């Protein structure tokens, strides 16, 4: 089963969880690592850490492991998830 681990910074973990649910994932576990299962895929929210760039500027960093039944499902899942996490500056 193909898999890919990605890191997302500056997005609250509850938003990332909501995006997985919007993509058809059902939350299976209530403690870390949070497991979501969808049609032909799973996603594990593995860790959340705080990263300090300076003594004042800090953001969260969330590691998510995506796994799918085949490469095409994985590519589509990550594409759709990245679309939801896109932030446009102004």
Backbone atoms as SQL, in Angstrom:
CREATE TABLE atoms (id INTEGER PRIMARY KEY, chain TEXT, resi INTEGER, resn TEXT, atom TEXT, x REAL, y REAL, z REAL);
INSERT INTO atoms VALUES
  (1, 'A', 1, 'UNK', 'N', 0.847, -1.183, 0.000),
  (2, 'A', 1, 'UNK', 'CA', 0.000, 0.000, 0.000),
  (3, 'A', 1, 'UNK', 'C', 0.890, 1.243, 0.000),
  (4, 'A', 2, 'UNK', 'N', 0.706, 2.107, -0.974),
  (5, 'A', 2, 'UNK', 'CA', 1.507, 3.333, -1.014),
  (6, 'A', 2, 'UNK', 'C', 1.123, 4.282, 0.124),
  (7, 'A', 3, 'UNK', 'N', 2.107, 5.022, 0.608),
  (8, 'A', 3, 'UNK', 'CA', 1.843, 5.984, 1.678),
  (9, 'A', 3, 'UNK', 'C', 2.769, 7.184, 1.516),
  (10, 'A', 4, 'UNK', 'N', 2.379, 8.277, 2.166),
  (11, 'A', 4, 'UNK', 'CA', 3.182, 9.495, 2.124),
  (12, 'A', 4, 'UNK', 'C', 2.905, 10.271, 3.398),
  (13, 'A', 5, 'UNK', 'N', 3.980, 10.744, 4.032),
  (14, 'A', 5, 'UNK', 'CA', 3.841, 11.550, 5.238),
  (15, 'A', 5, 'UNK', 'C', 4.105, 13.007, 4.893),
  (16, 'A', 6, 'UNK', 'N', 3.206, 13.878, 5.334),
  (17, 'A', 6, 'UNK', 'CA', 3.324, 15.313, 5.064),
  (18, 'A', 6, 'UNK', 'C', 3.231, 16.094, 6.365),
  (19, 'A', 7, 'UNK', 'N', 3.805, 17.292, 6.366),
  (20, 'A', 7, 'UNK', 'CA', 3.723, 18.191, 7.508),
  (21, 'A', 7, 'UNK', 'C', 2.962, 19.439, 7.099),
  (22, 'A', 8, 'UNK', 'N', 2.050, 19.852, 7.953),
  (23, 'A', 8, 'UNK', 'CA', 1.269, 21.071, 7.719),
  (24, 'A', 8, 'UNK', 'C', 1.528, 22.023, 8.874),
  (25, 'A', 9, 'UNK', 'N', 1.918, 23.249, 8.554),
  (26, 'A', 9, 'UNK', 'CA', 2.250, 24.239, 9.583),
  (27, 'A', 9, 'UNK', 'C', 1.242, 25.372, 9.589),
  (28, 'A', 10, 'UNK', 'N', 0.925, 25.817, 10.803),
  (29, 'A', 10, 'UNK', 'CA', 0.083, 26.993, 10.970),
  (30, 'A', 10, 'UNK', 'C', -1.399, 26.763, 10.768),
  (31, 'A', 11, 'UNK', 'N', -1.831, 25.515, 10.643),
  (32, 'A', 11, 'UNK', 'CA', -3.257, 25.201, 10.488),
  (33, 'A', 11, 'UNK', 'C', -3.689, 24.418, 11.730),
  (34, 'A', 12, 'UNK', 'N', -4.712, 24.879, 12.434),
  (35, 'A', 12, 'UNK', 'CA', -5.148, 24.173, 13.642),
  (36, 'A', 12, 'UNK', 'C', -5.495, 22.706, 13.361),
  (37, 'A', 13, 'UNK', 'N', -5.146, 21.846, 14.292),
  (38, 'A', 13, 'UNK', 'CA', -5.357, 20.413, 14.115),
  (39, 'A', 13, 'UNK', 'C', -6.835, 20.087, 13.912),
  (40, 'A', 14, 'UNK', 'N', -7.719, 20.835, 14.561),
  (41, 'A', 14, 'UNK', 'CA', -9.157, 20.565, 14.384),
  (42, 'A', 14, 'UNK', 'C', -9.616, 20.909, 12.966),
  (43, 'A', 15, 'UNK', 'N', -8.967, 21.864, 12.305),
  (44, 'A', 15, 'UNK', 'CA', -9.296, 22.161, 10.901),
  (45, 'A', 15, 'UNK', 'C', -8.825, 21.027, 10.004),
  (46, 'A', 16, 'UNK', 'N', -7.623, 20.519, 10.252),
  (47, 'A', 16, 'UNK', 'CA', -7.112, 19.406, 9.452),
  (48, 'A', 16, 'UNK', 'C', -8.009, 18.183, 9.602),
  (49, 'A', 17, 'UNK', 'N', -8.470, 17.926, 10.818),
  (50, 'A', 17, 'UNK', 'CA', -9.390, 16.805, 11.058),
  (51, 'A', 17, 'UNK', 'C', -10.698, 17.007, 10.299),
  (52, 'A', 18, 'UNK', 'N', -11.206, 18.228, 10.303),
  (53, 'A', 18, 'UNK', 'CA', -12.445, 18.533, 9.586),
  (54, 'A', 18, 'UNK', 'C', -12.271, 18.306, 8.082),
  (55, 'A', 19, 'UNK', 'N', -11.112, 18.662, 7.531),
  (56, 'A', 19, 'UNK', 'CA', -10.862, 18.457, 6.105),
  (57, 'A', 19, 'UNK', 'C', -10.878, 16.972, 5.756),
  (58, 'A', 20, 'UNK', 'N', -10.300, 16.139, 6.626),
  (59, 'A', 20, 'UNK', 'CA', -10.327, 14.692, 6.382),
  (60, 'A', 20, 'UNK', 'C', -11.766, 14.175, 6.373),
  (61, 'A', 21, 'UNK', 'N', -12.586, 14.692, 7.281),
  (62, 'A', 21, 'UNK', 'CA', -13.998, 14.285, 7.314),
  (63, 'A', 21, 'UNK', 'C', -14.733, 14.769, 6.068),
  (64, 'A', 22, 'UNK', 'N', -14.425, 15.976, 5.607),
  (65, 'A', 22, 'UNK', 'CA', -15.059, 16.495, 4.394),
  (66, 'A', 22, 'UNK', 'C', -14.691, 15.663, 3.165),
  (67, 'A', 23, 'UNK', 'N', -13.537, 15.011, 3.209),
  (68, 'A', 23, 'UNK', 'CA', -13.110, 14.154, 2.097),
  (69, 'A', 23, 'UNK', 'C', -13.657, 12.732, 2.230),
  (70, 'A', 24, 'UNK', 'N', -14.510, 12.511, 3.216),
  (71, 'A', 24, 'UNK', 'CA', -15.148, 11.202, 3.372),
  (72, 'A', 24, 'UNK', 'C', -14.550, 10.323, 4.444),
  (73, 'A', 25, 'UNK', 'N', -13.628, 10.863, 5.227),
  (74, 'A', 25, 'UNK', 'CA', -13.007, 10.078, 6.285),
  (75, 'A', 25, 'UNK', 'C', -13.862, 10.027, 7.536),
  (76, 'A', 26, 'UNK', 'N', -13.842, 8.881, 8.187),
  (77, 'A', 26, 'UNK', 'CA', -14.541, 8.703, 9.451),
  (78, 'A', 26, 'UNK', 'C', -13.501, 8.544, 10.543),
  (79, 'A', 27, 'UNK', 'N', -13.649, 9.311, 11.610),
  (80, 'A', 27, 'UNK', 'CA', -12.680, 9.244, 12.715),
  (81, 'A', 27, 'UNK', 'C', -12.869, 7.935, 13.471),
  (82, 'A', 28, 'UNK', 'N', -11.779, 7.179, 13.619),
  (83, 'A', 28, 'UNK', 'CA', -11.829, 5.868, 14.261),
  (84, 'A', 28, 'UNK', 'C', -11.328, 5.928, 15.696),
  (85, 'A', 29, 'UNK', 'N', -10.300, 6.731, 15.976),
  (86, 'A', 29, 'UNK', 'CA', -9.726, 6.808, 17.319),
  (87, 'A', 29, 'UNK', 'C', -9.988, 8.169, 17.944),
  (88, 'A', 30, 'UNK', 'N', -9.986, 8.192, 19.278),
  (89, 'A', 30, 'UNK', 'CA', -10.219, 9.440, 20.004),
  (90, 'A', 30, 'UNK', 'C', -8.956, 9.999, 20.647),
  (91, 'A', 31, 'UNK', 'N', -7.834, 9.285, 20.493),
  (92, 'A', 31, 'UNK', 'CA', -6.568, 9.751, 21.046),
  (93, 'A', 31, 'UNK', 'C', -5.510, 9.727, 19.949),
  (94, 'A', 32, 'UNK', 'N', -4.421, 10.465, 20.169),
  (95, 'A', 32, 'UNK', 'CA', -3.324, 10.493, 19.198),
  (96, 'A', 32, 'UNK', 'C', -2.688, 9.120, 19.104),
  (97, 'A', 33, 'UNK', 'N', -2.318, 8.635, 17.975),
  (98, 'A', 33, 'UNK', 'CA', -2.556, 9.240, 16.669),
  (99, 'A', 33, 'UNK', 'C', -4.016, 9.071, 16.251),
  (100, 'A', 34, 'UNK', 'N', -4.613, 10.149, 15.736),
  (101, 'A', 34, 'UNK', 'CA', -5.993, 10.093, 15.275),
  (102, 'A', 34, 'UNK', 'C', -6.035, 9.368, 13.937),
  (103, 'A', 35, 'UNK', 'N', -6.880, 8.367, 13.827),
  (104, 'A', 35, 'UNK', 'CA', -7.001, 7.575, 12.607),
  (105, 'A', 35, 'UNK', 'C', -8.315, 7.909, 11.915),
  (106, 'A', 36, 'UNK', 'N', -8.230, 8.189, 10.617),
  (107, 'A', 36, 'UNK', 'CA', -9.409, 8.425, 9.778),
  (108, 'A', 36, 'UNK', 'C', -9.397, 7.401, 8.662),
  (109, 'A', 37, 'UNK', 'N', -10.575, 6.821, 8.384),
  (110, 'A', 37, 'UNK', 'CA', -10.698, 5.856, 7.293),
  (111, 'A', 37, 'UNK', 'C', -11.698, 6.373, 6.280),
  (112, 'A', 38, 'UNK', 'N', -11.295, 6.318, 5.014),
  (113, 'A', 38, 'UNK', 'CA', -12.153, 6.698, 3.913),
  (114, 'A', 38, 'UNK', 'C', -12.270, 5.543, 2.941),
  (115, 'A', 39, 'UNK', 'N', -12.840, 5.800, 1.789),
  (116, 'A', 39, 'UNK', 'CA', -13.028, 4.778, 0.764),
  (117, 'A', 39, 'UNK', 'C', -11.701, 4.497, 0.068),
  (118, 'A', 40, 'UNK', 'N', -11.008, 3.450, 0.492),
  (119, 'A', 40, 'UNK', 'CA', -9.736, 3.081, -0.107),
  (120, 'A', 40, 'UNK', 'C', -8.532, 3.789, 0.465),
  (121, 'A', 41, 'UNK', 'N', -8.699, 4.528, 1.570),
  (122, 'A', 41, 'UNK', 'CA', -7.581, 5.255, 2.156),
  (123, 'A', 41, 'UNK', 'C', -7.708, 5.382, 3.667),
  (124, 'A', 42, 'UNK', 'N', -6.585, 5.662, 4.312),
  (125, 'A', 42, 'UNK', 'CA', -6.557, 6.017, 5.724),
  (126, 'A', 42, 'UNK', 'C', -5.620, 7.204, 5.900),
  (127, 'A', 43, 'UNK', 'N', -5.830, 7.941, 6.968),
  (128, 'A', 43, 'UNK', 'CA', -4.947, 9.048, 7.321),
  (129, 'A', 43, 'UNK', 'C', -4.755, 9.024, 8.830),
  (130, 'A', 44, 'UNK', 'N', -3.516, 9.129, 9.246),
  (131, 'A', 44, 'UNK', 'CA', -3.175, 9.190, 10.666),
  (132, 'A', 44, 'UNK', 'C', -2.601, 10.555, 10.978),
  (133, 'A', 45, 'UNK', 'N', -3.260, 11.295, 11.873),
  (134, 'A', 45, 'UNK', 'CA', -2.664, 12.521, 12.395),
  (135, 'A', 45, 'UNK', 'C', -1.735, 12.056, 13.503),
  (136, 'A', 46, 'UNK', 'N', -0.441, 12.060, 13.202),
  (137, 'A', 46, 'UNK', 'CA', 0.544, 11.416, 14.064),
  (138, 'A', 46, 'UNK', 'C', 0.957, 12.297, 15.242),
  (139, 'A', 47, 'UNK', 'N', 1.377, 13.514, 14.948),
  (140, 'A', 47, 'UNK', 'CA', 1.865, 14.397, 16.003),
  (141, 'A', 47, 'UNK', 'C', 1.484, 15.841, 15.721),
  (142, 'A', 48, 'UNK', 'N', 1.492, 16.614, 16.794),
  (143, 'A', 48, 'UNK', 'CA', 1.372, 18.071, 16.686),
  (144, 'A', 48, 'UNK', 'C', 2.430, 18.669, 17.606),
  (145, 'A', 49, 'UNK', 'N', 3.250, 19.544, 17.051),
  (146, 'A', 49, 'UNK', 'CA', 4.302, 20.207, 17.823),
  (147, 'A', 49, 'UNK', 'C', 4.232, 21.701, 17.596),
  (148, 'A', 50, 'UNK', 'N', 4.820, 22.432, 18.500),
  (149, 'A', 50, 'UNK', 'CA', 4.955, 23.873, 18.315),
  (150, 'A', 50, 'UNK', 'C', 6.382, 24.160, 17.875),
  (151, 'A', 51, 'UNK', 'N', 6.514, 24.923, 16.807),
  (152, 'A', 51, 'UNK', 'CA', 7.830, 25.291, 16.281),
  (153, 'A', 51, 'UNK', 'C', 8.021, 26.783, 16.493),
  (154, 'A', 52, 'UNK', 'N', 9.154, 27.147, 17.076),
  (155, 'A', 52, 'UNK', 'CA', 9.464, 28.555, 17.320),
  (156, 'A', 52, 'UNK', 'C', 10.478, 29.034, 16.285),
  (157, 'A', 53, 'UNK', 'N', 10.087, 30.036, 15.504),
  (158, 'A', 53, 'UNK', 'CA', 11.000, 30.645, 14.549),
  (159, 'A', 53, 'UNK', 'C', 11.803, 31.757, 15.215),
  (160, 'A', 54, 'UNK', 'N', 11.152, 32.438, 16.153),
  (161, 'A', 54, 'UNK', 'CA', 11.806, 33.429, 17.002),
  (162, 'A', 54, 'UNK', 'C', 11.202, 33.246, 18.396),
  (163, 'A', 55, 'UNK', 'N', 11.608, 34.071, 19.340),
  (164, 'A', 55, 'UNK', 'CA', 11.035, 33.949, 20.685),
  (165, 'A', 55, 'UNK', 'C', 9.560, 34.345, 20.713),
  (166, 'A', 56, 'UNK', 'N', 9.110, 35.044, 19.675),
  (167, 'A', 56, 'UNK', 'CA', 7.728, 35.503, 19.616),
  (168, 'A', 56, 'UNK', 'C', 6.913, 34.735, 18.572),
  (169, 'A', 57, 'UNK', 'N', 7.493, 34.431, 17.433),
  (170, 'A', 57, 'UNK', 'CA', 6.775, 33.816, 16.316),
  (171, 'A', 57, 'UNK', 'C', 6.817, 32.291, 16.431),
  (172, 'A', 58, 'UNK', 'N', 5.655, 31.699, 16.762),
  (173, 'A', 58, 'UNK', 'CA', 5.543, 30.253, 16.928),
  (174, 'A', 58, 'UNK', 'C', 4.337, 29.747, 16.156),
  (175, 'A', 59, 'UNK', 'N', 4.466, 28.571, 15.534),
  (176, 'A', 59, 'UNK', 'CA', 3.355, 27.946, 14.817),
  (177, 'A', 59, 'UNK', 'C', 3.314, 26.464, 15.170),
  (178, 'A', 60, 'UNK', 'N', 2.170, 25.870, 14.905),
  (179, 'A', 60, 'UNK', 'CA', 2.075, 24.423, 15.110),
  (180, 'A', 60, 'UNK', 'C', 2.516, 23.699, 13.845),
  (181, 'A', 61, 'UNK', 'N', 2.987, 22.473, 14.023),
  (182, 'A', 61, 'UNK', 'CA', 3.368, 21.615, 12.899),
  (183, 'A', 61, 'UNK', 'C', 2.718, 20.260, 13.136),
  (184, 'A', 62, 'UNK', 'N', 1.892, 19.833, 12.184),
  (185, 'A', 62, 'UNK', 'CA', 1.154, 18.587, 12.318),
  (186, 'A', 62, 'UNK', 'C', 1.638, 17.604, 11.255),
  (187, 'A', 63, 'UNK', 'N', 2.001, 16.406, 11.684),
  (188, 'A', 63, 'UNK', 'CA', 2.426, 15.337, 10.784),
  (189, 'A', 63, 'UNK', 'C', 1.232, 14.433, 10.489),
  (190, 'A', 64, 'UNK', 'N', 0.972, 14.190, 9.205),
  (191, 'A', 64, 'UNK', 'CA', -0.118, 13.301, 8.794),
  (192, 'A', 64, 'UNK', 'C', 0.451, 12.252, 7.843),
  (193, 'A', 65, 'UNK', 'N', 0.128, 10.993, 8.117),
  (194, 'A', 65, 'UNK', 'CA', 0.527, 9.881, 7.258),
  (195, 'A', 65, 'UNK', 'C', -0.693, 9.438, 6.458),
  (196, 'A', 66, 'UNK', 'N', -0.614, 9.595, 5.142),
  (197, 'A', 66, 'UNK', 'CA', -1.683, 9.181, 4.235),
  (198, 'A', 66, 'UNK', 'C', -1.314, 7.819, 3.645),
  (199, 'A', 67, 'UNK', 'N', -2.262, 6.881, 3.619),
  (200, 'A', 67, 'UNK', 'CA', -2.060, 5.562, 3.024),
  (201, 'A', 67, 'UNK', 'C', -3.286, 5.233, 2.186),
  (202, 'A', 68, 'UNK', 'N', -3.067, 4.597, 1.033),
  (203, 'A', 68, 'UNK', 'CA', -4.186, 4.265, 0.145),
  (204, 'A', 68, 'UNK', 'C', -3.987, 2.884, -0.459),
  (205, 'A', 69, 'UNK', 'N', -5.069, 2.355, -1.021),
  (206, 'A', 69, 'UNK', 'CA', -5.019, 1.036, -1.649),
  (207, 'A', 69, 'UNK', 'C', -4.150, 1.030, -2.898),
  (208, 'A', 70, 'UNK', 'N', -4.087, 2.162, -3.611),
  (209, 'A', 70, 'UNK', 'CA', -3.227, 2.246, -4.784),
  (210, 'A', 70, 'UNK', 'C', -2.726, 3.677, -4.955),
  (211, 'A', 71, 'UNK', 'N', -1.751, 3.827, -5.827),
  (212, 'A', 71, 'UNK', 'CA', -1.086, 5.112, -6.020),
  (213, 'A', 71, 'UNK', 'C', -2.039, 6.204, -6.511),
  (214, 'A', 72, 'UNK', 'N', -2.973, 5.853, -7.360),
  (215, 'A', 72, 'UNK', 'CA', -3.906, 6.846, -7.906),
  (216, 'A', 72, 'UNK', 'C', -4.817, 7.416, -6.817),
  (217, 'A', 73, 'UNK', 'N', -5.325, 6.558, -5.943),
  (218, 'A', 73, 'UNK', 'CA', -6.162, 7.029, -4.832),
  (219, 'A', 73, 'UNK', 'C', -5.349, 7.949, -3.928),
  (220, 'A', 74, 'UNK', 'N', -4.097, 7.571, -3.650),
  (221, 'A', 74, 'UNK', 'CA', -3.234, 8.383, -2.792),
  (222, 'A', 74, 'UNK', 'C', -2.986, 9.750, -3.415),
  (223, 'A', 75, 'UNK', 'N', -2.670, 9.794, -4.689),
  (224, 'A', 75, 'UNK', 'CA', -2.421, 11.064, -5.368),
  (225, 'A', 75, 'UNK', 'C', -3.647, 11.964, -5.339),
  (226, 'A', 76, 'UNK', 'N', -4.824, 11.402, -5.573),
  (227, 'A', 76, 'UNK', 'CA', -6.052, 12.190, -5.570),
  (228, 'A', 76, 'UNK', 'C', -6.385, 12.691, -4.164),
  (229, 'A', 77, 'UNK', 'N', -6.198, 11.835, -3.157),
  (230, 'A', 77, 'UNK', 'CA', -6.449, 12.229, -1.770),
  (231, 'A', 77, 'UNK', 'C', -5.554, 13.389, -1.367),
  (232, 'A', 78, 'UNK', 'N', -4.275, 13.286, -1.653),
  (233, 'A', 78, 'UNK', 'CA', -3.343, 14.350, -1.274),
  (234, 'A', 78, 'UNK', 'C', -3.645, 15.625, -2.053),
  (235, 'A', 79, 'UNK', 'N', -3.972, 15.503, -3.312),
  (236, 'A', 79, 'UNK', 'CA', -4.338, 16.682, -4.108),
  (237, 'A', 79, 'UNK', 'C', -5.549, 17.391, -3.491),
  (238, 'A', 80, 'UNK', 'N', -6.589, 16.627, -3.169),
  (239, 'A', 80, 'UNK', 'CA', -7.800, 17.210, -2.587),
  (240, 'A', 80, 'UNK', 'C', -7.528, 17.803, -1.207),
  (241, 'A', 81, 'UNK', 'N', -6.686, 17.139, -0.410),
  (242, 'A', 81, 'UNK', 'CA', -6.365, 17.643, 0.923),
  (243, 'A', 81, 'UNK', 'C', -5.542, 18.928, 0.826),
  (244, 'A', 82, 'UNK', 'N', -4.579, 18.948, -0.064),
  (245, 'A', 82, 'UNK', 'CA', -3.766, 20.167, -0.252),
  (246, 'A', 82, 'UNK', 'C', -4.630, 21.341, -0.715),
  (247, 'A', 83, 'UNK', 'N', -5.627, 21.060, -1.533),
  (248, 'A', 83, 'UNK', 'CA', -6.538, 22.123, -1.982),
  (249, 'A', 83, 'UNK', 'C', -7.237, 22.753, -0.781),
  (250, 'A', 84, 'UNK', 'N', -7.661, 21.919, 0.164),
  (251, 'A', 84, 'UNK', 'CA', -8.348, 22.433, 1.359),
  (252, 'A', 84, 'UNK', 'C', -7.416, 23.213, 2.285),
  (253, 'A', 85, 'UNK', 'N', -6.116, 22.884, 2.253),
  (254, 'A', 85, 'UNK', 'CA', -5.177, 23.548, 3.153),
  (255, 'A', 85, 'UNK', 'C', -4.500, 24.752, 2.518),
  (256, 'A', 86, 'UNK', 'N', -4.818, 25.074, 1.276),
  (257, 'A', 86, 'UNK', 'CA', -4.211, 26.216, 0.602),
  (258, 'A', 86, 'UNK', 'C', -4.660, 27.516, 1.266),
  (259, 'A', 87, 'UNK', 'N', -3.707, 28.342, 1.575),
  (260, 'A', 87, 'UNK', 'CA', -3.986, 29.647, 2.163),
  (261, 'A', 87, 'UNK', 'C', -3.444, 30.713, 1.226),
  (262, 'A', 88, 'UNK', 'N', -4.276, 31.683, 0.901),
  (263, 'A', 88, 'UNK', 'CA', -3.887, 32.777, 0.015),
  (264, 'A', 88, 'UNK', 'C', -3.623, 34.016, 0.846),
  (265, 'A', 89, 'UNK', 'N', -2.418, 34.540, 0.753),
  (266, 'A', 89, 'UNK', 'CA', -2.061, 35.746, 1.496),
  (267, 'A', 89, 'UNK', 'C', -2.642, 36.988, 0.866),
  (268, 'A', 90, 'UNK', 'N', -2.642, 38.071, 1.593),
  (269, 'A', 90, 'UNK', 'CA', -3.220, 39.281, 1.042),
  (270, 'A', 90, 'UNK', 'C', -2.458, 40.509, 1.319);
